[in-house]
Amino acid sequence: MDTLEMLIGRVWLPLRRDSGGSQCPQLPESSTLVLRGLNSGETALIGPLEATADAHGCIELRLSQTEELFGHLGLVEVCRGPGETTGEFEIVPDKMSEESYQTLRSALEHIWSGLIFDPVGVSRLRGKLPSPADLWQAIEKPLREIAAEPRSILSRGEGIKRLESVRRPSELTASVLRASAASAQMAAVSHSHQTAPHAYKSDPHQDTSRVEQVARPGRAGVIIRNVDIPENALVAETLRRLASYARRQPEPEGLEIATRASRALRSHPFVSCRLPRGGVEAARIRTLHDPRYRQVDKVLRLLDRPEAHATEGPGEARLGVKGLIRLYEYWVFLQVLDACRQKYGSPIDPGFDVLGRRTRTGTTSLEIPSGATVSFPSDVHVAFEPQITSSGRGWQQLENVPHPDRGIAQNFINPDVVVLRRSPVPAAVVFDAKYVGRHWVEFEAAKIHARYSRVRSQGKPVVRHVVAAHPHDGIDYMWAGYGSVPMIPGKPTDLSELLP
């Protein structure tokens, strides 16, 4: 059969088989899918969608208007015949998913901060902060007063001066002199025209000395009130940290406070203020005798605690919306950890500390490496992307038994999340994050069941359920040994009945 090609931008790229997404064409989710290389009237299966080629052997589909493909992110198989995969391409997120990305990023940071900074947990990074609304209420009044009458210093700057308003030698510049001379020349020319014998006068009562009275200004060195000082920079830093902290809190309160703080930060006098070399401490010394600034500093001291700092990472967050799929996998893992904490109690030391790393700047970076494991009472262990091999030498000495169908058999597997309870009766549940379209959920659930259900410990099968986590309401089916569960960022999820 001829190779099928897909139009990406202005270039035709061939669909590849078993590329694993490394070399296959990548199509933004709001684009139009165009395939060529089919026969006229030939039917192809694009994921769950059956499409027919036109007279030129092409298929053209608008992804955002195709129900079977809308909302799906990830690899899509293209089949020309029953059970025969011709090739695959990848649907990648673009601006259509921007809102979903922002919600997911906020939910990810919120649950991660809640775990690693748990005030009653075993994590060494403990603490509990007031809500963003409480912090905003504490600074709202002094903020208005400072904006109306900010502290400032007198300093030299550049301003506009006319010659007749010059009072100091430093204000008499070449620019002011040139502007004055130009004004005098214009006045002389205007006067000569007005007094000419045949000069036209539109109004006999017009004041011909009007031009002489208008002198052009020039640039001059003047004394100004400069608000770019450490005290105001401290207020600006407080607003920045409050906005960052509020964005990680549940909506709508967090988003509203973040918007207010950002709006205040863009207004006078804070928009141009930057901290001095000595940082916050250097600015703090200058606020001791002004109660308005002292009140703001109290909030800044709260926001300076480690649990209030913005997270640096994970690295995929720097990709923005392109990292949506990976961030969803992280979020699902953290949701499972939170559910285990509620069911089994606080984790065993080092607890949730394995999820974060302190940086040189004092912030905490979210890092979840493959194989990261958190242990709970009752001999429960939860791992992110553990490697389970057929030799039993991988995570927790679990053994993967390859599927009898050689087409899907694997010697080792890396499921997204595994919850293993070793005693009294060994049992495990596998969660796999699937940020896919609604029509793909059941298909993916059955697929991961075949891949991850054949795991045993000491010769006995241990997997009770293989669950596909997805971001869609209303799809919550548990079949014999596998199924799907809605896990939607920003909405509560109850996993207690699924845990072993």
JOMOLIN-V146954 format. One record per helix or strand. SS is the DSSP state (A for helix, B for strand). FROM is the first residue (numbers start at 1). LEN is the number of residues. Records with the same first field share a line. If there is no record, write none. Layout:
SS: FROM-LEN, FROM-LEN
This chain:
B: 5-4, 11-4, 16-1, 26-3, 32-5, 43-4, 49-4, 58-5, 74-8, 84-9, 153-9, 218-9, 356-3, 364-3, 373-4, 380-5, 388-2, 399-2, 412-2, 417-5, 427-7, 455-3, 460-2, 463-8, 478-1, 482-5
A: 63-3, 95-22, 132-17, 163-3, 169-3, 174-22, 210-4, 230-18, 253-13, 279-9, 291-13, 306-3, 315-30, 351-5, 395-3, 438-15
